[in-house]
Amino acid sequence: MCDGMSRRKFMRDAVIGGVALGIGLSWSETAHSQTHLRFSTWHPPLSREVKTVWEPMLEEMKKRSQGKITSTLYSGAALGKGTEHYDIAAKGLSDMGYFTATWTPGRFPLSDVLSLAVWVEGKDVGTDIGNAMYERILHREFKGVKVIELNGCIQSFLWTKKPVHSLADIKGLKIRSPGGHQTHYIKALGAEPVFIALGDVYMAIETGTVDGLVTCPPLILAYKLHEVAKYGVVSTFGCVTEGVVMYEKTWEKLPEDQKRIIEAVGRNPFQTTGGLTQKDYQVMMKEIVEKGVKLHTPPSDEAEHWFDRFREVTRKWVADLEAKGLPGKEVVKAYNEECEKRGARCVAFPPEWK
């Protein structure tokens, strides 16, 4: 060294200094750029999401980094309840995690736009839409984290214990809602929304606490709800706003080459892995039917009656946002544009706003 300091003493002091300053890099991390990520998700361990998306995504990061990025996956309630998964990653209990924004009402008001009623059959498409919306407007709601991707899931349907064919059949039913717009849609159709954790829905339907639920096809299979909800109405309720975020301090200390790999793999993990894409949607719907669920697709005039009520929900939601000084109509119009670019129809979009 030019100042006469030995290399060993220099490195020892640098490591000690790094810890003292809170940088948190160990000697092995500094020398070999090894990164071990703790990934969290509320999805059940044996679900399609875990087996066809999250495990393959993490393996792909390891492969592309030639083993420098390794990981441990914490699924289900291993690190906390479903409603806690944003904070699990944001506060560093995990380094990266999948969360559902809709489960924390009022926290991400503009991002609720991604859960408007829309026809989207693949999460790969939903993620393209969500990422575009993040770049256009929604980035302002996610301070203090690194957003890897944002999506609106795929369309949810109404799943019930008894057959539903019309608005008259829905009136008075108790329906489990995932929150967000779906709660208002259920009310608009004359039913009573009930919010309970997905893990408790099976017993709630079985015991008659609720008459059905609104959710997407993958979760019907993941939680075996096809065993108690034997009827499905194929008329979109939209879904929930979700995504992958990273603990900001973990992101900041990553080497640039690893940042590029994580972004490339994780920006659209469904496209990267081939899990829960449009093709997989058809497979899931077939599985649900094979498990004994009877599907009903309402005729177009009946479906439009439902969608008219959903549009009224949108108008009220936008009015409430704008009363708080938030750009409600702007975000809805932008969302409709991004949907149309990708062949998705937002049935909750008021036509007069075109």
C-alpha positions as CSV (number, residue, x, y, z in Angstrom):
1,M,0.0,0.0,0.0
2,C,1.3,3.5,-0.8
3,D,1.1,4.7,2.8
4,G,2.9,1.7,4.2
5,M,-0.2,0.0,5.6
6,S,-0.3,-3.7,5.2
7,R,-3.1,-5.1,3.0
8,R,-4.3,-7.3,5.8
9,K,-4.6,-4.3,8.2
10,F,-6.3,-2.2,5.5
11,M,-8.9,-4.8,4.8
12,R,-9.5,-5.5,8.6
13,D,-10.0,-1.8,9.2
14,A,-12.3,-1.4,6.2
15,V,-14.5,-4.3,7.4
16,I,-14.6,-3.0,11.0
17,G,-15.4,0.5,9.7
18,G,-18.1,-0.8,7.4
19,V,-19.8,-2.5,10.3
20,A,-19.4,0.6,12.5
21,L,-21.0,2.7,9.8
22,G,-23.9,0.3,9.5
23,I,-23.0,-0.8,6.0
24,G,-23.5,-4.4,7.1
25,L,-21.3,-6.2,4.6
26,S,-19.5,-9.3,5.8
27,W,-16.0,-10.2,4.6
28,S,-17.4,-13.0,2.3
29,E,-20.0,-10.6,0.8
30,T,-17.3,-8.0,0.1
31,A,-14.8,-10.5,-1.4
32,H,-17.1,-12.8,-3.3
33,S,-20.3,-10.7,-3.9
34,Q,-22.4,-13.4,-2.4
35,T,-26.0,-12.5,-1.7
36,H,-28.5,-14.6,0.2
37,L,-32.1,-13.4,-0.2
38,R,-35.0,-14.2,2.1
39,F,-38.1,-14.2,0.0
40,S,-41.5,-14.0,1.6
41,T,-45.0,-14.7,0.2
42,W,-48.4,-15.4,1.8
43,H,-49.1,-18.1,-0.9
44,P,-49.4,-21.6,0.5
45,P,-46.2,-23.7,0.2
46,L,-47.7,-26.2,-2.4
47,S,-49.7,-23.6,-4.4
48,R,-49.2,-23.0,-8.1
49,E,-47.7,-19.5,-7.2
50,V,-44.9,-21.1,-5.1
51,K,-44.2,-24.1,-7.3
52,T,-44.5,-22.5,-10.8
53,V,-43.4,-18.9,-10.1
54,W,-41.5,-18.2,-6.9
55,E,-39.3,-21.2,-6.7
56,P,-38.4,-21.1,-10.4
57,M,-37.9,-17.3,-10.2
58,L,-35.4,-17.7,-7.4
59,E,-33.7,-20.6,-9.1
60,E,-33.3,-18.5,-12.3
61,M,-31.7,-15.7,-10.3
62,K,-29.2,-18.2,-8.9
63,K,-28.5,-19.6,-12.4
64,R,-28.0,-16.2,-14.1
65,S,-25.7,-15.1,-11.3
66,Q,-23.7,-18.3,-11.5
67,G,-24.5,-19.1,-7.9
68,K,-23.9,-15.7,-6.4
69,I,-27.5,-15.1,-5.6
70,T,-29.0,-17.7,-3.3
71,S,-32.2,-17.7,-1.4
72,T,-34.6,-19.1,1.3
73,L,-38.3,-19.0,0.6
74,Y,-40.8,-18.3,3.4
75,S,-44.3,-19.1,2.2
76,G,-47.7,-19.1,3.8
77,A,-47.8,-17.5,7.3
78,A,-44.1,-18.4,8.1
79,L,-43.2,-14.7,8.7
80,G,-46.7,-13.2,9.3
81,K,-50.2,-12.8,8.2
82,G,-51.2,-12.1,4.5
83,T,-52.0,-8.5,5.5
84,E,-48.5,-8.0,6.9
85,H,-46.5,-9.0,3.9
86,Y,-45.8,-5.5,2.6
87,D,-44.2,-4.5,5.9
88,I,-42.4,-7.8,6.2
89,A,-40.3,-6.8,3.2
90,A,-40.4,-3.0,3.7
91,K,-39.0,-3.3,7.2
92,G,-36.4,-6.0,6.4
93,L,-37.9,-9.1,8.0
94,S,-37.4,-10.5,4.5
95,D,-35.2,-9.1,1.7
96,M,-37.8,-9.5,-1.0
97,G,-41.5,-10.3,-0.8
98,Y,-44.8,-10.6,-2.5
99,F,-47.6,-8.5,-1.0
100,T,-51.2,-7.6,-1.6
101,A,-51.8,-3.8,-1.4
102,T,-55.6,-4.2,-1.4
103,W,-55.4,-5.9,2.0
104,T,-54.3,-2.6,3.6
105,P,-57.2,-0.2,2.8
106,G,-56.3,3.4,2.4
107,R,-52.6,2.9,2.3
108,F,-52.2,2.8,-1.5
109,P,-55.3,4.7,-2.7
110,L,-54.3,5.2,-6.3
111,S,-52.9,1.7,-6.7
112,D,-56.4,0.3,-6.1
113,V,-56.9,1.1,-9.8
114,L,-55.3,-2.2,-10.6
115,S,-58.1,-4.0,-8.9
116,L,-60.9,-2.5,-11.1
117,A,-63.0,-5.1,-12.8
118,V,-61.2,-6.2,-16.0
119,W,-60.8,-9.3,-18.2
120,V,-57.1,-10.4,-17.8
121,E,-56.4,-14.1,-18.2
122,G,-52.7,-14.2,-17.4
123,K,-50.6,-12.6,-14.7
124,D,-47.9,-12.0,-17.3
125,V,-50.3,-9.6,-19.0
126,G,-51.5,-8.2,-15.6
127,T,-47.9,-7.5,-14.7
128,D,-47.2,-5.6,-17.9
129,I,-50.2,-3.4,-17.2
130,G,-49.2,-2.9,-13.6
131,N,-45.6,-2.1,-14.4
132,A,-46.7,0.5,-16.9
133,M,-49.0,2.1,-14.4
134,Y,-46.2,2.1,-11.8
135,E,-44.0,4.0,-14.2
136,R,-46.8,6.5,-15.2
137,I,-48.3,7.3,-11.8
138,L,-48.2,4.7,-9.1
139,H,-44.5,5.1,-8.2
140,R,-45.5,8.0,-5.9
141,E,-47.2,5.6,-3.5
142,F,-44.2,3.3,-2.8
143,K,-41.5,5.3,-1.0
144,G,-38.8,3.6,1.0
145,V,-38.9,0.3,-0.9
146,K,-37.5,-1.0,-4.2
147,V,-40.5,-2.1,-6.4
148,I,-39.6,-5.0,-8.6
149,E,-43.0,-5.5,-10.1
150,L,-46.6,-4.5,-9.7
151,N,-49.7,-6.3,-11.0
152,G,-53.5,-6.5,-10.7
153,C,-53.6,-10.3,-10.7
154,I,-56.1,-12.0,-13.1
155,Q,-59.9,-11.7,-13.1
156,S,-61.8,-13.0,-10.1
157,F,-65.2,-14.7,-10.3
158,L,-68.0,-15.4,-8.0
159,W,-67.9,-18.8,-6.4
160,T,-70.9,-20.0,-4.4
161,K,-72.4,-22.9,-2.5
162,K,-75.7,-22.7,-4.5
163,P,-76.1,-21.8,-8.2
164,V,-76.3,-18.1,-9.2
165,H,-77.6,-17.1,-12.6
166,S,-79.0,-13.5,-12.0
167,L,-79.0,-10.5,-9.7
168,A,-82.0,-11.9,-8.0
169,D,-80.0,-15.0,-7.0
170,I,-77.2,-12.9,-5.5
171,K,-79.4,-10.6,-3.3
172,G,-78.9,-11.2,0.4
173,L,-76.0,-13.6,0.0
174,K,-73.0,-13.3,2.3
175,I,-69.9,-13.2,0.1
176,R,-66.3,-13.2,1.2
177,S,-64.5,-10.2,-0.4
178,P,-60.7,-9.8,-0.9
179,G,-61.2,-6.1,-0.1
180,G,-60.9,-3.0,-2.4
181,H,-63.3,-2.6,-5.2
182,Q,-64.6,-6.1,-4.9
183,T,-66.3,-5.2,-1.6
184,H,-68.2,-2.4,-3.3
185,Y,-69.1,-4.6,-6.3
186,I,-70.6,-7.2,-4.0
187,K,-72.6,-4.5,-2.3
188,A,-73.7,-3.1,-5.7
189,L,-75.1,-6.5,-6.7
190,G,-77.2,-6.7,-3.5
191,A,-75.1,-9.1,-1.5
192,E,-73.3,-8.6,1.8
193,P,-69.5,-8.5,1.7
194,V,-67.6,-10.2,4.5
195,F,-63.8,-10.0,4.8
196,I,-62.1,-13.0,6.3
197,A,-58.7,-14.5,5.7
198,L,-58.5,-16.9,2.7
199,G,-57.3,-19.7,5.0
200,D,-60.6,-19.5,6.9
201,V,-62.9,-19.4,3.9
202,Y,-63.2,-23.2,3.5
203,M,-64.7,-23.7,6.9
204,A,-66.8,-20.5,6.6
205,I,-68.5,-21.8,3.5
206,E,-68.8,-25.3,4.9
207,T,-70.5,-24.0,8.1
208,G,-72.7,-21.5,6.3
209,T,-71.0,-18.4,7.8
210,V,-70.7,-17.2,4.2
211,D,-72.4,-18.3,1.0
212,G,-69.5,-17.9,-1.3
213,L,-66.5,-15.7,-2.2
214,V,-64.9,-13.6,-4.9
215,T,-61.4,-14.7,-5.8
216,C,-59.3,-15.7,-8.8
217,P,-59.0,-19.3,-10.1
218,P,-55.5,-20.1,-8.8
219,L,-56.6,-19.5,-5.2
220,I,-59.7,-21.7,-5.6
221,L,-57.3,-24.5,-6.3
222,A,-54.6,-23.5,-3.8
223,Y,-57.1,-23.5,-0.9
224,K,-59.2,-26.4,-2.3
225,L,-62.3,-24.2,-2.2
226,H,-63.7,-26.2,-5.1
227,E,-64.6,-28.7,-2.5
228,V,-67.2,-26.4,-0.9
229,A,-68.0,-23.8,-3.5
230,K,-69.4,-25.9,-6.3
231,Y,-70.7,-23.1,-8.6
232,G,-68.9,-20.4,-10.4
233,V,-70.1,-17.3,-12.3
234,V,-67.7,-16.4,-15.1
235,S,-68.2,-12.7,-15.0
236,T,-65.1,-10.7,-14.0
237,F,-64.9,-8.8,-10.6
238,G,-61.3,-7.8,-11.3
239,C,-59.0,-8.8,-8.5
240,V,-56.5,-7.2,-6.1
241,T,-53.4,-5.0,-6.4
242,E,-50.2,-7.0,-5.7
243,G,-46.5,-7.0,-6.4
244,V,-42.9,-7.8,-5.4
245,V,-40.9,-5.3,-3.4
246,M,-37.4,-5.4,-1.8
247,Y,-36.1,-4.0,1.5
248,E,-34.4,-0.8,0.4
249,K,-31.2,-1.4,2.4
250,T,-30.8,-4.9,0.9
251,W,-31.2,-3.4,-2.6
252,E,-28.8,-0.6,-2.0
253,K,-25.9,-2.9,-1.0
254,L,-26.3,-5.2,-4.0
255,P,-23.6,-5.2,-6.7
256,E,-24.8,-3.6,-9.9
257,D,-24.6,-6.9,-11.9
258,Q,-26.9,-8.6,-9.3
259,K,-29.3,-5.7,-9.4
260,R,-29.6,-6.1,-13.2
261,I,-30.3,-9.9,-12.8
262,I,-33.0,-9.4,-10.1
263,E,-34.7,-6.7,-12.2
264,A,-34.5,-8.8,-15.4
265,V,-35.9,-11.9,-13.8
266,G,-38.3,-10.3,-11.4
267,R,-39.8,-7.5,-13.5
268,N,-42.3,-10.0,-14.9
269,P,-41.7,-13.2,-13.0
270,F,-44.7,-14.9,-14.6
271,Q,-43.3,-14.3,-18.1
272,T,-39.8,-15.4,-16.9
273,T,-41.1,-18.7,-15.4
274,G,-44.1,-19.4,-17.6
275,G,-46.2,-19.8,-14.4
276,L,-49.8,-18.4,-14.2
277,T,-49.7,-17.1,-17.8
278,Q,-52.7,-17.0,-20.2
279,K,-52.0,-20.5,-21.2
280,D,-52.0,-21.7,-17.6
281,Y,-55.3,-20.0,-17.0
282,Q,-57.1,-22.4,-19.4
283,V,-55.5,-25.3,-17.6
284,M,-56.7,-24.1,-14.3
285,M,-60.3,-23.5,-15.4
286,K,-60.3,-27.0,-16.9
287,E,-59.0,-28.4,-13.6
288,I,-61.8,-26.6,-11.6
289,V,-64.5,-28.1,-13.9
290,E,-62.9,-31.6,-13.6
291,K,-63.1,-31.2,-9.8
292,G,-66.9,-30.9,-10.0
293,V,-67.5,-27.1,-10.1
294,K,-70.3,-26.0,-12.5
295,L,-69.5,-22.8,-14.4
296,H,-72.1,-20.4,-15.6
297,T,-71.4,-17.6,-18.1
298,P,-74.1,-15.0,-18.0
299,P,-75.6,-13.9,-21.3
300,S,-74.2,-10.5,-22.4
301,D,-77.2,-8.5,-21.4
302,E,-77.2,-9.9,-17.9
303,A,-73.4,-9.4,-17.6
304,E,-73.9,-5.7,-18.7
305,H,-76.3,-5.2,-15.8
306,W,-73.6,-6.2,-13.4
307,F,-71.0,-4.1,-15.2
308,D,-73.2,-1.0,-15.1
309,R,-73.2,-1.3,-11.4
310,F,-69.4,-1.7,-11.3
311,R,-69.1,1.5,-13.4
312,E,-71.1,3.3,-10.8
313,V,-68.7,2.1,-8.2
314,T,-65.8,3.6,-10.3
315,R,-67.5,7.0,-10.6
316,K,-68.0,7.2,-6.8
317,W,-64.5,6.0,-6.1
318,V,-63.0,8.6,-8.4
319,A,-65.2,11.4,-6.9
320,D,-64.0,10.4,-3.4
321,L,-60.3,10.4,-4.5
322,E,-60.7,13.8,-6.2
323,A,-62.3,15.2,-3.1
324,K,-59.1,14.4,-1.3
325,G,-57.0,16.1,-4.0
326,L,-55.9,12.9,-5.7
327,P,-56.0,12.4,-9.6
328,G,-58.7,9.8,-9.6
329,K,-60.0,10.2,-13.2
330,E,-56.5,10.5,-14.5
331,V,-55.4,7.2,-13.0
332,V,-58.5,5.4,-14.3
333,K,-58.1,6.7,-17.8
334,A,-54.5,5.8,-17.8
335,Y,-55.3,2.3,-16.6
336,N,-57.9,1.8,-19.3
337,E,-55.4,2.9,-21.9
338,E,-52.8,0.4,-20.7
339,C,-55.4,-2.4,-20.6
340,E,-56.5,-1.6,-24.2
341,K,-52.9,-1.7,-25.5
342,R,-52.8,-5.3,-24.3
343,G,-56.2,-6.5,-25.4
344,A,-57.7,-6.4,-21.9
345,R,-61.2,-4.9,-21.4
346,C,-61.8,-2.9,-18.2
347,V,-65.5,-3.4,-17.8
348,A,-65.6,-1.0,-14.9
349,F,-64.5,1.9,-17.0
350,P,-67.2,4.5,-17.5
351,P,-67.6,4.9,-21.3
352,E,-68.2,8.6,-21.2
353,W,-64.6,9.1,-20.0
354,K,-63.1,8.0,-23.3
